[in-house]
């Protein structure tokens, strides 16, 4: 089903984007603050919300579901409202936003890939979560990733914007988020693990790079694809399968790779990309 417009080792990748690198017109966020100061990526709440009324497409509809109809099962009105705000910050919750529209379609099509889909979108929209990716991607399988490592990388990137208590909270929420996505396992001691990767995940990660202006083979070396933690031949195989499903056009012969997301993007989005390139 298509999406309507409504080597063997993974190469070394950049684990950080400069603010100017992310095109906010498609739903990316470049600001200095993030949801991790108070919440995780809220995977359970997102799953519940998207299952509550799959036909919802506008933010107002999602907010009514959360606040008025209590779709998330929160007792206090204030908690419902905060949840609506944080989920909107993380995911957009509006199909006029490119990242959310494609996320919502892939979400329905590939349940196995939902944790990584959420992680990819949250990373695109939360600068603090992007910061904490560095120690995760540098850790080997089974190696411990400590709270101090997460605190240190945020402190180095964010400067003195956060006090020790806030840094501690960010690190805890980051560790929980990476556990929800499958990158970490363990209750008290978090160790690096491999997330379960699906065809939808490869599609979404390649799209994020595509929206950032990457083309050809470089798409498979982007920060977004590195979050999948999969070998390149696996990624190429899944890209071929996604192409057969009609999610995007993919052709790869040797080192020559052609990827085209025209079928996913609206005419306006294609025009914006054309002007940027």
BALOBA-1460 file (C-alpha; in Angstrom, 3 decimals):
// residues 277
<rec num="1" residu="x" x="0.000" y="0.000" z="0.000"/>
<rec num="2" residu="x" x="1.357" y="3.389" z="-0.943"/>
<rec num="3" residu="x" x="1.449" y="6.520" z="1.176"/>
<rec num="4" residu="x" x="-0.747" y="9.275" z="-0.123"/>
<rec num="5" residu="x" x="0.067" y="12.935" z="0.141"/>
<rec num="6" residu="x" x="-2.896" y="13.617" z="2.378"/>
<rec num="7" residu="x" x="28.985" y="-2.384" z="2.502"/>
<rec num="8" residu="x" x="28.203" y="-4.762" z="5.507"/>
<rec num="9" residu="x" x="29.098" y="-2.319" z="8.270"/>
<rec num="10" residu="x" x="27.395" y="0.899" z="9.104"/>
<rec num="11" residu="x" x="29.553" y="3.904" z="8.135"/>
<rec num="12" residu="x" x="30.679" y="6.578" z="10.547"/>
<rec num="13" residu="x" x="27.962" y="9.190" z="10.879"/>
<rec num="14" residu="x" x="27.465" y="12.621" z="12.331"/>
<rec num="15" residu="x" x="25.557" y="12.433" z="15.624"/>
<rec num="16" residu="x" x="24.643" y="16.096" z="15.827"/>
<rec num="17" residu="x" x="23.034" y="18.673" z="13.585"/>
<rec num="18" residu="x" x="23.617" y="22.376" z="13.709"/>
<rec num="19" residu="x" x="20.445" y="24.384" z="14.231"/>
<rec num="20" residu="x" x="20.535" y="25.694" z="10.664"/>
<rec num="21" residu="x" x="20.582" y="22.163" z="9.240"/>
<rec num="22" residu="x" x="17.018" y="21.148" z="10.092"/>
<rec num="23" residu="x" x="14.166" y="22.455" z="7.906"/>
<rec num="24" residu="x" x="11.384" y="23.441" z="10.288"/>
<rec num="25" residu="x" x="8.920" y="23.850" z="7.416"/>
<rec num="26" residu="x" x="8.588" y="20.047" z="7.413"/>
<rec num="27" residu="x" x="8.180" y="19.759" z="11.193"/>
<rec num="28" residu="x" x="11.752" y="19.614" z="12.491"/>
<rec num="29" residu="x" x="12.549" y="21.758" z="15.533"/>
<rec num="30" residu="x" x="15.794" y="23.644" z="16.134"/>
<rec num="31" residu="x" x="15.109" y="25.359" z="19.448"/>
<rec num="32" residu="x" x="17.141" y="25.137" z="22.637"/>
<rec num="33" residu="x" x="14.582" y="23.384" z="24.830"/>
<rec num="34" residu="x" x="12.970" y="19.970" z="24.713"/>
<rec num="35" residu="x" x="10.366" y="17.719" z="26.269"/>
<rec num="36" residu="x" x="13.025" y="15.654" z="28.050"/>
<rec num="37" residu="x" x="13.154" y="18.228" z="30.849"/>
<rec num="38" residu="x" x="9.811" y="16.841" z="32.033"/>
<rec num="39" residu="x" x="8.802" y="13.739" z="30.031"/>
<rec num="40" residu="x" x="10.108" y="10.786" z="28.028"/>
<rec num="41" residu="x" x="9.073" y="10.313" z="24.399"/>
<rec num="42" residu="x" x="5.699" y="9.093" z="25.780"/>
<rec num="43" residu="x" x="5.469" y="6.000" z="23.584"/>
<rec num="44" residu="x" x="2.537" y="4.455" z="25.463"/>
<rec num="45" residu="x" x="0.519" y="7.678" z="25.308"/>
<rec num="46" residu="x" x="1.226" y="8.117" z="21.604"/>
<rec num="47" residu="x" x="0.209" y="4.508" z="20.894"/>
<rec num="48" residu="x" x="-3.014" y="4.921" z="22.859"/>
<rec num="49" residu="x" x="-3.863" y="8.202" z="21.151"/>
<rec num="50" residu="x" x="-3.272" y="6.984" z="17.605"/>
<rec num="51" residu="x" x="-5.358" y="3.880" z="18.296"/>
<rec num="52" residu="x" x="-8.189" y="5.879" z="19.906"/>
<rec num="53" residu="x" x="-9.411" y="7.468" z="16.672"/>
<rec num="54" residu="x" x="-7.278" y="6.644" z="13.622"/>
<rec num="55" residu="x" x="-9.316" y="9.083" z="11.510"/>
<rec num="56" residu="x" x="-8.114" y="12.165" z="13.422"/>
<rec num="57" residu="x" x="-5.926" y="14.431" z="11.306"/>
<rec num="58" residu="x" x="-5.945" y="17.865" z="13.004"/>
<rec num="59" residu="x" x="-4.420" y="18.958" z="16.304"/>
<rec num="60" residu="x" x="-7.803" y="20.144" z="17.566"/>
<rec num="61" residu="x" x="-9.228" y="16.632" z="17.138"/>
<rec num="62" residu="x" x="-6.386" y="15.064" z="19.086"/>
<rec num="63" residu="x" x="-6.673" y="17.653" z="21.858"/>
<rec num="64" residu="x" x="-10.420" y="17.045" z="22.181"/>
<rec num="65" residu="x" x="-9.725" y="13.314" z="22.420"/>
<rec num="66" residu="x" x="-7.079" y="13.832" z="25.113"/>
<rec num="67" residu="x" x="-8.678" y="16.593" z="27.206"/>
<rec num="68" residu="x" x="-12.447" y="16.223" z="26.744"/>
<rec num="69" residu="x" x="-12.803" y="12.490" z="26.099"/>
<rec num="70" residu="x" x="-9.797" y="11.477" z="28.230"/>
<rec num="71" residu="x" x="-8.419" y="9.122" z="25.585"/>
<rec num="72" residu="x" x="-5.222" y="8.631" z="27.604"/>
<rec num="73" residu="x" x="-6.986" y="7.786" z="30.865"/>
<rec num="74" residu="x" x="-5.557" y="10.687" z="32.886"/>
<rec num="75" residu="x" x="-7.611" y="11.582" z="35.974"/>
<rec num="76" residu="x" x="-6.638" y="15.242" z="36.396"/>
<rec num="77" residu="x" x="-7.561" y="17.875" z="33.810"/>
<rec num="78" residu="x" x="-4.166" y="19.527" z="34.258"/>
<rec num="79" residu="x" x="-2.403" y="16.227" z="33.484"/>
<rec num="80" residu="x" x="-4.498" y="15.761" z="30.339"/>
<rec num="81" residu="x" x="-3.616" y="19.250" z="29.133"/>
<rec num="82" residu="x" x="0.099" y="18.810" z="29.852"/>
<rec num="83" residu="x" x="0.053" y="15.496" z="28.005"/>
<rec num="84" residu="x" x="-1.577" y="17.134" z="24.985"/>
<rec num="85" residu="x" x="1.054" y="19.890" z="24.981"/>
<rec num="86" residu="x" x="3.998" y="17.515" z="25.296"/>
<rec num="87" residu="x" x="2.717" y="15.080" z="22.654"/>
<rec num="88" residu="x" x="2.213" y="18.003" z="20.286"/>
<rec num="89" residu="x" x="5.752" y="19.206" z="20.936"/>
<rec num="90" residu="x" x="7.138" y="15.743" z="20.259"/>
<rec num="91" residu="x" x="5.062" y="14.696" z="17.260"/>
<rec num="92" residu="x" x="3.093" y="17.654" z="15.893"/>
<rec num="93" residu="x" x="-0.286" y="15.842" z="15.956"/>
<rec num="94" residu="x" x="-1.423" y="17.483" z="12.737"/>
<rec num="95" residu="x" x="-1.335" y="16.080" z="9.219"/>
<rec num="96" residu="x" x="-0.423" y="19.491" z="7.843"/>
<rec num="97" residu="x" x="3.015" y="18.725" z="9.358"/>
<rec num="98" residu="x" x="4.989" y="16.460" z="7.023"/>
<rec num="99" residu="x" x="6.731" y="14.473" z="9.746"/>
<rec num="100" residu="x" x="3.492" y="13.618" z="11.519"/>
<rec num="101" residu="x" x="1.483" y="12.836" z="8.403"/>
<rec num="102" residu="x" x="3.972" y="10.226" z="7.236"/>
<rec num="103" residu="x" x="4.455" y="8.916" z="10.783"/>
<rec num="104" residu="x" x="0.715" y="8.357" z="11.166"/>
<rec num="105" residu="x" x="0.464" y="6.450" z="7.874"/>
<rec num="106" residu="x" x="3.483" y="4.236" z="8.552"/>
<rec num="107" residu="x" x="2.256" y="3.693" z="12.121"/>
<rec num="108" residu="x" x="-0.896" y="1.993" z="10.881"/>
<rec num="109" residu="x" x="0.968" y="-0.023" z="8.261"/>
<rec num="110" residu="x" x="3.784" y="-1.448" z="10.382"/>
<rec num="111" residu="x" x="3.009" y="-1.989" z="14.108"/>
<rec num="112" residu="x" x="6.377" y="-3.670" z="14.720"/>
<rec num="113" residu="x" x="8.162" y="-0.462" z="13.791"/>
<rec num="114" residu="x" x="6.167" y="1.856" z="16.055"/>
<rec num="115" residu="x" x="8.789" y="2.330" z="18.824"/>
<rec num="116" residu="x" x="11.482" y="3.394" z="16.346"/>
<rec num="117" residu="x" x="9.051" y="5.536" z="14.366"/>
<rec num="118" residu="x" x="8.280" y="7.434" z="17.558"/>
<rec num="119" residu="x" x="11.974" y="7.739" z="18.389"/>
<rec num="120" residu="x" x="12.859" y="9.104" z="14.950"/>
<rec num="121" residu="x" x="10.107" y="11.715" z="15.014"/>
<rec num="122" residu="x" x="10.890" y="12.715" z="18.596"/>
<rec num="123" residu="x" x="14.567" y="13.127" z="17.699"/>
<rec num="124" residu="x" x="13.621" y="15.357" z="14.780"/>
<rec num="125" residu="x" x="11.589" y="17.576" z="17.108"/>
<rec num="126" residu="x" x="13.486" y="17.473" z="20.429"/>
<rec num="127" residu="x" x="17.009" y="18.970" z="20.486"/>
<rec num="128" residu="x" x="17.783" y="17.442" z="23.887"/>
<rec num="129" residu="x" x="17.000" y="13.945" z="22.673"/>
<rec num="130" residu="x" x="19.288" y="14.487" z="19.671"/>
<rec num="131" residu="x" x="22.074" y="15.512" z="22.044"/>
<rec num="132" residu="x" x="21.805" y="12.287" z="24.019"/>
<rec num="133" residu="x" x="22.149" y="10.140" z="20.887"/>
<rec num="134" residu="x" x="25.930" y="10.508" z="20.860"/>
<rec num="135" residu="x" x="26.827" y="8.185" z="23.779"/>
<rec num="136" residu="x" x="24.181" y="5.703" z="22.590"/>
<rec num="137" residu="x" x="25.582" y="5.440" z="19.089"/>
<rec num="138" residu="x" x="29.160" y="5.206" z="20.317"/>
<rec num="139" residu="x" x="28.410" y="2.420" z="22.827"/>
<rec num="140" residu="x" x="28.955" y="-1.193" z="21.793"/>
<rec num="141" residu="x" x="26.325" y="-3.873" z="22.272"/>
<rec num="142" residu="x" x="26.153" y="-4.887" z="25.939"/>
<rec num="143" residu="x" x="28.146" y="-1.862" z="27.088"/>
<rec num="144" residu="x" x="26.691" y="0.176" z="29.938"/>
<rec num="145" residu="x" x="25.411" y="3.666" z="29.146"/>
<rec num="146" residu="x" x="25.395" y="5.693" z="32.351"/>
<rec num="147" residu="x" x="23.273" y="8.601" z="33.492"/>
<rec num="148" residu="x" x="26.469" y="10.621" z="33.886"/>
<rec num="149" residu="x" x="27.309" y="10.123" z="30.206"/>
<rec num="150" residu="x" x="23.909" y="11.468" z="29.236"/>
<rec num="151" residu="x" x="24.226" y="14.393" z="31.634"/>
<rec num="152" residu="x" x="27.713" y="15.229" z="30.367"/>
<rec num="153" residu="x" x="26.759" y="15.311" z="26.691"/>
<rec num="154" residu="x" x="23.804" y="17.615" z="27.385"/>
<rec num="155" residu="x" x="25.956" y="19.844" z="29.599"/>
<rec num="156" residu="x" x="28.617" y="20.075" z="26.889"/>
<rec num="157" residu="x" x="26.120" y="20.896" z="24.137"/>
<rec num="158" residu="x" x="23.707" y="23.088" z="26.116"/>
<rec num="159" residu="x" x="26.245" y="24.967" z="28.218"/>
<rec num="160" residu="x" x="24.981" y="26.324" z="31.520"/>
<rec num="161" residu="x" x="21.305" y="26.476" z="30.553"/>
<rec num="162" residu="x" x="20.316" y="23.673" z="32.939"/>
<rec num="163" residu="x" x="20.935" y="23.326" z="36.659"/>
<rec num="164" residu="x" x="22.070" y="19.964" z="38.089"/>
<rec num="165" residu="x" x="18.525" y="18.901" z="39.001"/>
<rec num="166" residu="x" x="17.254" y="19.537" z="35.485"/>
<rec num="167" residu="x" x="20.239" y="17.757" z="33.943"/>
<rec num="168" residu="x" x="19.481" y="14.775" z="36.133"/>
<rec num="169" residu="x" x="15.865" y="14.767" z="34.971"/>
<rec num="170" residu="x" x="16.874" y="15.044" z="31.308"/>
<rec num="171" residu="x" x="19.275" y="12.123" z="31.682"/>
<rec num="172" residu="x" x="16.649" y="9.953" z="33.370"/>
<rec num="173" residu="x" x="14.043" y="10.730" z="30.725"/>
<rec num="174" residu="x" x="16.579" y="10.160" z="27.965"/>
<rec num="175" residu="x" x="17.526" y="6.757" z="29.362"/>
<rec num="176" residu="x" x="13.845" y="5.801" z="29.574"/>
<rec num="177" residu="x" x="13.235" y="7.018" z="26.017"/>
<rec num="178" residu="x" x="16.127" y="5.014" z="24.579"/>
<rec num="179" residu="x" x="14.846" y="1.983" z="26.484"/>
<rec num="180" residu="x" x="11.371" y="2.466" z="24.971"/>
<rec num="181" residu="x" x="12.896" y="2.504" z="21.478"/>
<rec num="182" residu="x" x="14.904" y="-0.662" z="22.153"/>
<rec num="183" residu="x" x="18.372" y="0.921" z="22.256"/>
<rec num="184" residu="x" x="18.837" y="0.215" z="25.975"/>
<rec num="185" residu="x" x="17.881" y="-2.681" z="28.244"/>
<rec num="186" residu="x" x="18.019" y="-3.089" z="32.009"/>
<rec num="187" residu="x" x="16.211" y="-1.562" z="34.959"/>
<rec num="188" residu="x" x="18.900" y="0.003" z="37.139"/>
<rec num="189" residu="x" x="21.899" y="-0.546" z="34.880"/>
<rec num="190" residu="x" x="21.158" y="0.385" z="31.281"/>
<rec num="191" residu="x" x="23.101" y="-1.521" z="28.640"/>
<rec num="192" residu="x" x="23.241" y="-0.991" z="24.910"/>
<rec num="193" residu="x" x="21.043" y="-3.254" z="22.817"/>
<rec num="194" residu="x" x="19.883" y="-3.426" z="19.215"/>
<rec num="195" residu="x" x="16.421" y="-2.067" z="18.422"/>
<rec num="196" residu="x" x="14.033" y="-4.028" z="16.227"/>
<rec num="197" residu="x" x="14.102" y="-2.425" z="12.786"/>
<rec num="198" residu="x" x="11.283" y="-2.618" z="10.260"/>
<rec num="199" residu="x" x="10.721" y="-1.525" z="6.674"/>
<rec num="200" residu="x" x="8.682" y="1.448" z="7.931"/>
<rec num="201" residu="x" x="11.636" y="2.563" z="10.072"/>
<rec num="202" residu="x" x="13.996" y="2.551" z="7.100"/>
<rec num="203" residu="x" x="11.443" y="4.469" z="5.046"/>
<rec num="204" residu="x" x="11.011" y="7.147" z="7.712"/>
<rec num="205" residu="x" x="14.729" y="7.501" z="8.453"/>
<rec num="206" residu="x" x="15.540" y="7.905" z="4.761"/>
<rec num="207" residu="x" x="12.737" y="10.457" z="4.422"/>
<rec num="208" residu="x" x="14.157" y="12.547" z="7.271"/>
<rec num="209" residu="x" x="17.504" y="12.682" z="5.519"/>
<rec num="210" residu="x" x="15.789" y="13.442" z="2.208"/>
<rec num="211" residu="x" x="13.926" y="16.384" z="3.747"/>
<rec num="212" residu="x" x="17.260" y="17.648" z="5.108"/>
<rec num="213" residu="x" x="18.628" y="17.778" z="1.541"/>
<rec num="214" residu="x" x="20.574" y="14.530" z="1.409"/>
<rec num="215" residu="x" x="20.464" y="12.456" z="-1.761"/>
<rec num="216" residu="x" x="21.869" y="9.201" z="-3.134"/>
<rec num="217" residu="x" x="24.182" y="7.041" z="-1.062"/>
<rec num="218" residu="x" x="24.565" y="9.761" z="1.584"/>
<rec num="219" residu="x" x="21.003" y="9.041" z="2.700"/>
<rec num="220" residu="x" x="22.229" y="5.749" z="4.150"/>
<rec num="221" residu="x" x="24.908" y="7.582" z="6.141"/>
<rec num="222" residu="x" x="22.674" y="10.143" z="7.832"/>
<rec num="223" residu="x" x="22.171" y="10.675" z="11.538"/>
<rec num="224" residu="x" x="18.601" y="9.418" z="11.186"/>
<rec num="225" residu="x" x="19.635" y="6.111" z="9.593"/>
<rec num="226" residu="x" x="22.357" y="5.668" z="12.213"/>
<rec num="227" residu="x" x="19.613" y="5.579" z="14.851"/>
<rec num="228" residu="x" x="18.392" y="2.302" z="13.324"/>
<rec num="229" residu="x" x="21.719" y="0.644" z="14.159"/>
<rec num="230" residu="x" x="21.478" y="-1.752" z="11.213"/>
<rec num="231" residu="x" x="24.084" y="-2.930" z="8.727"/>
<rec num="232" residu="x" x="23.958" y="-1.287" z="5.344"/>
<rec num="233" residu="x" x="23.069" y="-4.410" z="3.389"/>
<rec num="234" residu="x" x="20.043" y="-4.861" z="5.657"/>
<rec num="235" residu="x" x="19.044" y="-1.246" z="5.096"/>
<rec num="236" residu="x" x="19.382" y="-1.645" z="1.330"/>
<rec num="237" residu="x" x="17.266" y="-4.793" z="1.390"/>
<rec num="238" residu="x" x="14.539" y="-3.083" z="3.408"/>
<rec num="239" residu="x" x="14.656" y="-0.076" z="1.082"/>
<rec num="240" residu="x" x="13.950" y="-2.382" z="-1.834"/>
<rec num="241" residu="x" x="11.000" y="-3.895" z="0.031"/>
<rec num="242" residu="x" x="9.647" y="-0.433" z="0.876"/>
<rec num="243" residu="x" x="9.911" y="0.481" z="-2.783"/>
<rec num="244" residu="x" x="7.891" y="-2.610" z="-3.716"/>
<rec num="245" residu="x" x="5.234" y="-1.500" z="-1.244"/>
<rec num="246" residu="x" x="5.053" y="1.846" z="-3.034"/>
<rec num="247" residu="x" x="6.305" y="3.915" z="-0.097"/>
<rec num="248" residu="x" x="9.065" y="5.500" z="-2.186"/>
<rec num="249" residu="x" x="11.082" y="4.859" z="-5.317"/>
<rec num="250" residu="x" x="14.442" y="3.142" z="-4.805"/>
<rec num="251" residu="x" x="17.081" y="1.976" z="-7.250"/>
<rec num="252" residu="x" x="20.537" y="0.832" z="-6.233"/>
<rec num="253" residu="x" x="23.274" y="-0.463" z="-8.511"/>
<rec num="254" residu="x" x="26.676" y="-0.692" z="-6.881"/>
<rec num="255" residu="x" x="27.542" y="2.674" z="-5.360"/>
<rec num="256" residu="x" x="24.859" y="4.467" z="-7.377"/>
<rec num="257" residu="x" x="21.670" y="4.961" z="-5.382"/>
<rec num="258" residu="x" x="18.536" y="6.822" z="-6.417"/>
<rec num="259" residu="x" x="15.776" y="7.536" z="-3.904"/>
<rec num="260" residu="x" x="12.640" y="9.540" z="-4.662"/>
<rec num="261" residu="x" x="9.894" y="10.411" z="-2.179"/>
<rec num="262" residu="x" x="7.671" y="12.302" z="-4.617"/>
<rec num="263" residu="x" x="4.787" y="9.919" z="-3.963"/>
<rec num="264" residu="x" x="4.766" y="10.726" z="-0.248"/>
<rec num="265" residu="x" x="5.144" y="14.482" z="-0.520"/>
<rec num="266" residu="x" x="2.502" y="17.038" z="-1.408"/>
<rec num="267" residu="x" x="3.049" y="19.369" z="-4.408"/>
<rec num="268" residu="x" x="3.881" y="22.203" z="-1.996"/>
<rec num="269" residu="x" x="6.456" y="20.084" z="-0.165"/>
<rec num="270" residu="x" x="8.055" y="19.045" z="-3.443"/>
<rec num="271" residu="x" x="8.219" y="22.688" z="-4.481"/>
<rec num="272" residu="x" x="9.899" y="23.676" z="-1.216"/>
<rec num="273" residu="x" x="12.496" y="20.937" z="-1.648"/>
<rec num="274" residu="x" x="13.120" y="21.995" z="-5.238"/>
<rec num="275" residu="x" x="13.692" y="25.592" z="-4.168"/>
<rec num="276" residu="x" x="16.018" y="24.523" z="-1.341"/>
<rec num="277" residu="x" x="18.115" y="22.395" z="-3.676"/>
